[in-house]
Amino acid sequence: MTERATGTHKTSAPVRLSLKVPPEVADTIKSMARERNTTVTRVVRDAIETEQILRDAKRNRARFIIEDEHGGRQRELIIR
């Protein structure tokens, strides 16, 4: 990661990445960006941040329960 010193603090400069995904995945990401009125980059960043939150919680032995909006059906999300 490239770092730039500013005074006594270091800030990380953005790093450009390129990735290849199947067309269906690209379409899904673009659709999500349109629905949220944001960029593809923001959708990918948010997905990575969410993944990190889930993995950190998993390390602490957290369980993830998804419940429908009426408090009925519950499902457990399994993080591999």
VOTI-345712 format. One record per atom (N, C-alpha, C): residue number from 1; atom name; z, y, x. Coordinates in Angstrom, 1 decimal, decimal comma. Last residue first. Example, Ala and Ser with C-alpha at 12.3 -4.5 7.8 and 13.67 -1.06 7.14 Angstrom:
BEGIN
[r 2 "N" [7,1 -2,2 12,8]]
[r 2 "CA" [7,1 -1,1 13,7]]
[r 2 "C" [7,9 0,0 12,9]]
[r 1 "N" [7,8 -5,7 13,2]]
[r 1 "CA" [7,8 -4,5 12,3]]
[r 1 "C" [7,8 -3,3 13,2]]
END
This chain:
BEGIN
[r 80 "N" [5,9 -18,8 -18,3]]
[r 80 "CA" [5,8 -19,8 -17,2]]
[r 80 "C" [5,9 -19,3 -15,9]]
[r 79 "N" [7,8 -18,1 -21,1]]
[r 79 "CA" [7,2 -17,5 -19,9]]
[r 79 "C" [7,1 -18,6 -18,8]]
[r 78 "N" [7,6 -18,5 -24,4]]
[r 78 "CA" [7,9 -19,2 -23,2]]
[r 78 "C" [7,1 -18,6 -22,1]]
[r 77 "N" [9,1 -17,2 -27,2]]
[r 77 "CA" [8,0 -17,0 -26,2]]
[r 77 "C" [8,4 -17,6 -24,9]]
[r 76 "N" [9,8 -18,8 -30,2]]
[r 76 "CA" [10,3 -18,4 -28,9]]
[r 76 "C" [9,1 -18,3 -28,0]]
[r 75 "N" [9,8 -17,4 -33,5]]
[r 75 "CA" [9,2 -18,2 -32,5]]
[r 75 "C" [9,7 -17,8 -31,1]]
[r 74 "N" [10,7 -17,3 -36,9]]
[r 74 "CA" [11,0 -16,9 -35,5]]
[r 74 "C" [10,3 -17,9 -34,6]]
[r 73 "N" [10,2 -16,0 -40,2]]
[r 73 "CA" [9,8 -16,9 -39,1]]
[r 73 "C" [10,1 -16,4 -37,7]]
[r 72 "N" [11,8 -13,4 -41,3]]
[r 72 "CA" [11,6 -14,8 -41,6]]
[r 72 "C" [11,4 -15,7 -40,4]]
[r 71 "N" [11,9 -10,7 -41,1]]
[r 71 "CA" [13,1 -11,4 -40,7]]
[r 71 "C" [13,0 -12,9 -41,0]]
[r 70 "N" [9,6 -9,4 -41,6]]
[r 70 "CA" [10,5 -9,6 -42,8]]
[r 70 "C" [11,8 -10,4 -42,4]]
[r 69 "N" [8,1 -9,4 -39,3]]
[r 69 "CA" [8,8 -8,1 -39,7]]
[r 69 "C" [9,7 -8,3 -40,9]]
[r 68 "N" [9,0 -12,3 -37,4]]
[r 68 "CA" [8,1 -11,5 -38,2]]
[r 68 "C" [8,9 -10,4 -38,8]]
[r 67 "N" [10,1 -12,4 -34,0]]
[r 67 "CA" [10,5 -12,6 -35,4]]
[r 67 "C" [9,5 -11,8 -36,3]]
[r 66 "N" [10,5 -14,0 -31,0]]
[r 66 "CA" [9,6 -13,2 -31,8]]
[r 66 "C" [9,8 -13,5 -33,3]]
[r 65 "N" [12,6 -14,1 -28,3]]
[r 65 "CA" [12,4 -14,6 -29,7]]
[r 65 "C" [11,5 -13,5 -30,4]]
[r 64 "N" [13,3 -15,2 -25,2]]
[r 64 "CA" [12,5 -14,2 -25,9]]
[r 64 "C" [12,1 -14,8 -27,3]]
[r 63 "N" [16,1 -15,4 -23,1]]
[r 63 "CA" [15,2 -16,0 -24,0]]
[r 63 "C" [14,5 -14,9 -24,8]]
[r 62 "N" [17,0 -15,0 -19,6]]
[r 62 "CA" [16,9 -14,5 -21,0]]
[r 62 "C" [15,9 -15,4 -21,8]]
[r 61 "N" [17,6 -15,6 -16,9]]
[r 61 "CA" [17,8 -16,6 -18,0]]
[r 61 "C" [17,7 -16,1 -19,4]]
[r 60 "N" [16,9 -13,8 -15,1]]
[r 60 "CA" [18,3 -13,7 -15,6]]
[r 60 "C" [18,5 -14,6 -16,7]]
[r 59 "N" [14,2 -14,4 -14,9]]
[r 59 "CA" [15,1 -14,7 -13,7]]
[r 59 "C" [16,6 -14,7 -14,1]]
[r 58 "N" [13,4 -13,3 -17,3]]
[r 58 "CA" [13,4 -14,8 -17,2]]
[r 58 "C" [14,3 -15,2 -16,0]]
[r 57 "N" [13,5 -10,6 -16,7]]
[r 57 "CA" [14,4 -11,1 -17,7]]
[r 57 "C" [14,5 -12,6 -17,6]]
[r 56 "N" [11,4 -10,5 -14,8]]
[r 56 "CA" [12,8 -10,1 -14,4]]
[r 56 "C" [13,8 -10,7 -15,4]]
[r 55 "N" [9,3 -11,3 -16,5]]
[r 55 "CA" [9,7 -12,1 -15,4]]
[r 55 "C" [11,1 -11,8 -14,9]]
[r 54 "N" [9,3 -9,1 -18,3]]
[r 54 "CA" [9,5 -10,4 -18,8]]
[r 54 "C" [9,9 -11,4 -17,7]]
[r 53 "N" [8,7 -7,0 -16,6]]
[r 53 "CA" [9,9 -6,9 -17,4]]
[r 53 "C" [10,2 -8,3 -17,8]]
[r 52 "N" [6,1 -7,8 -15,7]]
[r 52 "CA" [7,2 -7,7 -14,7]]
[r 52 "C" [8,6 -7,7 -15,5]]
[r 51 "N" [4,6 -7,7 -18,0]]
[r 51 "CA" [4,8 -9,0 -17,4]]
[r 51 "C" [6,0 -8,9 -16,4]]
[r 50 "N" [4,7 -4,9 -18,4]]
[r 50 "CA" [5,3 -5,8 -19,4]]
[r 50 "C" [5,6 -7,2 -18,8]]
[r 49 "N" [3,2 -4,0 -16,2]]
[r 49 "CA" [4,6 -3,6 -16,4]]
[r 49 "C" [5,4 -4,5 -17,3]]
[r 48 "N" [0,8 -5,2 -16,9]]
[r 48 "CA" [1,4 -5,6 -15,7]]
[r 48 "C" [2,9 -5,2 -15,7]]
[r 47 "N" [0,2 -3,8 -19,2]]
[r 47 "CA" [0,3 -5,3 -19,3]]
[r 47 "C" [1,0 -5,8 -18,0]]
[r 46 "N" [0,0 -1,2 -18,3]]
[r 46 "CA" [1,0 -1,5 -19,2]]
[r 46 "C" [1,3 -3,1 -19,3]]
[r 45 "N" [-2,3 -1,5 -16,6]]
[r 45 "CA" [-1,0 -1,1 -16,1]]
[r 45 "C" [0,1 -1,5 -17,0]]
[r 44 "N" [-4,2 -2,1 -18,6]]
[r 44 "CA" [-3,9 -3,0 -17,6]]
[r 44 "C" [-2,6 -2,7 -16,9]]
[r 43 "N" [-4,1 0,3 -20,1]]
[r 43 "CA" [-3,9 -1,0 -20,8]]
[r 43 "C" [-3,5 -2,0 -19,7]]
[r 42 "N" [-4,9 2,2 -18,2]]
[r 42 "CA" [-3,6 2,3 -18,8]]
[r 42 "C" [-3,2 1,0 -19,4]]
[r 41 "N" [-7,6 1,4 -17,7]]
[r 41 "CA" [-6,6 1,4 -16,6]]
[r 41 "C" [-5,2 1,4 -17,2]]
[r 40 "N" [-8,8 1,9 -20,1]]
[r 40 "CA" [-8,7 0,5 -19,7]]
[r 40 "C" [-7,6 0,4 -18,6]]
[r 39 "N" [-6,9 4,6 -21,8]]
[r 39 "CA" [-7,9 4,1 -20,9]]
[r 39 "C" [-7,7 2,6 -20,6]]
[r 38 "N" [-6,5 5,2 -25,4]]
[r 38 "CA" [-6,1 5,4 -24,0]]
[r 38 "C" [-7,2 4,7 -23,1]]
[r 37 "N" [-6,2 4,5 -28,1]]
[r 37 "CA" [-6,7 5,8 -27,7]]
[r 37 "C" [-6,3 6,2 -26,2]]
[r 36 "N" [-5,6 2,1 -28,9]]
[r 36 "CA" [-4,4 2,9 -28,5]]
[r 36 "C" [-4,9 4,3 -28,1]]
[r 35 "N" [-8,1 1,1 -29,5]]
[r 35 "CA" [-7,1 1,1 -30,6]]
[r 35 "C" [-5,9 2,0 -30,2]]
[r 34 "N" [-9,3 1,3 -27,0]]
[r 34 "CA" [-9,8 2,1 -28,1]]
[r 34 "C" [-8,8 2,2 -29,2]]
[r 33 "N" [-7,8 -0,6 -25,5]]
[r 33 "CA" [-7,8 0,8 -25,1]]
[r 33 "C" [-8,3 1,7 -26,2]]
[r 32 "N" [-8,5 -2,9 -26,9]]
[r 32 "CA" [-7,1 -2,5 -26,9]]
[r 32 "C" [-7,0 -1,0 -26,5]]
[r 31 "N" [-11,2 -3,1 -26,3]]
[r 31 "CA" [-10,8 -2,9 -27,7]]
[r 31 "C" [-9,3 -2,4 -27,8]]
[r 30 "N" [-11,0 -3,5 -23,5]]
[r 30 "CA" [-11,6 -2,3 -24,0]]
[r 30 "C" [-11,3 -2,0 -25,5]]
[r 29 "N" [-9,7 -6,0 -23,6]]
[r 29 "CA" [-9,1 -4,9 -22,9]]
[r 29 "C" [-9,7 -3,6 -23,4]]
[r 28 "N" [-11,7 -7,6 -24,9]]
[r 28 "CA" [-10,3 -7,4 -25,5]]
[r 28 "C" [-9,6 -6,2 -24,9]]
[r 27 "N" [-13,8 -7,4 -23,1]]
[r 27 "CA" [-14,0 -6,9 -24,5]]
[r 27 "C" [-12,6 -6,6 -25,1]]
[r 26 "N" [-12,7 -8,7 -20,9]]
[r 26 "CA" [-13,1 -7,3 -20,8]]
[r 26 "C" [-13,2 -6,7 -22,2]]
[r 25 "N" [-12,5 -11,3 -22,1]]
[r 25 "CA" [-11,3 -10,5 -21,7]]
[r 25 "C" [-11,6 -9,1 -21,5]]
[r 24 "N" [-15,2 -11,9 -22,5]]
[r 24 "CA" [-14,2 -11,9 -23,7]]
[r 24 "C" [-13,0 -11,1 -23,3]]
[r 23 "N" [-16,2 -12,0 -19,9]]
[r 23 "CA" [-16,6 -10,9 -20,8]]
[r 23 "C" [-15,7 -10,8 -22,0]]
[r 22 "N" [-13,6 -12,7 -17,5]]
[r 22 "CA" [-14,7 -13,1 -18,4]]
[r 22 "C" [-15,0 -12,0 -19,4]]
[r 21 "N" [-13,2 -10,5 -14,6]]
[r 21 "CA" [-12,7 -11,2 -15,8]]
[r 21 "C" [-13,8 -11,6 -16,7]]
[r 20 "N" [-12,4 -9,3 -11,5]]
[r 20 "CA" [-13,5 -9,9 -12,3]]
[r 20 "C" [-12,8 -10,7 -13,4]]
[r 19 "N" [-11,4 -6,1 -10,2]]
[r 19 "CA" [-11,1 -7,5 -10,6]]
[r 19 "C" [-12,2 -8,0 -11,5]]
[r 18 "N" [-10,3 -3,9 -7,8]]
[r 18 "CA" [-11,4 -4,4 -8,5]]
[r 18 "C" [-11,1 -5,8 -9,0]]
[r 17 "N" [-8,3 -1,0 -7,2]]
[r 17 "CA" [-8,5 -2,4 -7,2]]
[r 17 "C" [-9,7 -2,8 -8,1]]
[r 16 "N" [-7,1 1,7 -5,4]]
[r 16 "CA" [-8,2 1,2 -6,2]]
[r 16 "C" [-8,3 -0,3 -6,1]]
[r 15 "N" [-3,9 3,0 -5,4]]
[r 15 "CA" [-4,8 2,1 -4,7]]
[r 15 "C" [-5,8 1,6 -5,7]]
[r 14 "N" [-2,2 6,1 -5,2]]
[r 14 "CA" [-2,8 5,1 -6,0]]
[r 14 "C" [-3,8 4,2 -5,1]]
[r 13 "N" [0,4 6,5 -2,8]]
[r 13 "CA" [-0,9 7,0 -3,3]]
[r 13 "C" [-1,5 5,8 -4,2]]
[r 12 "N" [3,8 7,0 -3,1]]
[r 12 "CA" [2,7 6,0 -3,0]]
[r 12 "C" [1,5 6,6 -3,6]]
[r 11 "N" [5,8 9,2 -1,2]]
[r 11 "CA" [5,2 8,8 -2,5]]
[r 11 "C" [4,0 7,9 -2,2]]
[r 10 "N" [8,9 9,8 0,4]]
[r 10 "CA" [7,6 9,1 0,4]]
[r 10 "C" [7,1 8,9 -1,0]]
[r 9 "N" [10,7 12,7 1,3]]
[r 9 "CA" [10,4 11,6 0,3]]
[r 9 "C" [9,0 11,0 0,6]]
[r 8 "N" [10,9 14,9 2,8]]
[r 8 "CA" [11,8 13,7 3,2]]
[r 8 "C" [11,5 12,5 2,3]]
[r 7 "N" [7,6 15,9 2,7]]
[r 7 "CA" [9,0 16,3 3,0]]
[r 7 "C" [9,8 15,1 3,5]]
[r 6 "N" [5,9 13,2 2,0]]
[r 6 "CA" [6,0 14,6 1,5]]
[r 6 "C" [7,4 15,1 1,7]]
[r 5 "N" [3,8 10,7 3,2]]
[r 5 "CA" [5,1 11,4 3,3]]
[r 5 "C" [5,0 12,8 2,8]]
[r 4 "N" [2,2 8,2 1,5]]
[r 4 "CA" [2,1 9,5 2,0]]
[r 4 "C" [3,4 10,2 2,1]]
[r 3 "N" [1,0 4,9 1,8]]
[r 3 "CA" [2,1 5,8 1,5]]
[r 3 "C" [1,8 7,1 2,2]]
[r 2 "N" [-0,8 2,2 0,6]]
[r 2 "CA" [-0,8 3,4 1,3]]
[r 2 "C" [0,3 4,3 0,9]]
[r 1 "N" [0,0 -1,2 0,9]]
[r 1 "CA" [0,0 0,0 0,0]]
[r 1 "C" [0,0 1,2 0,9]]
END
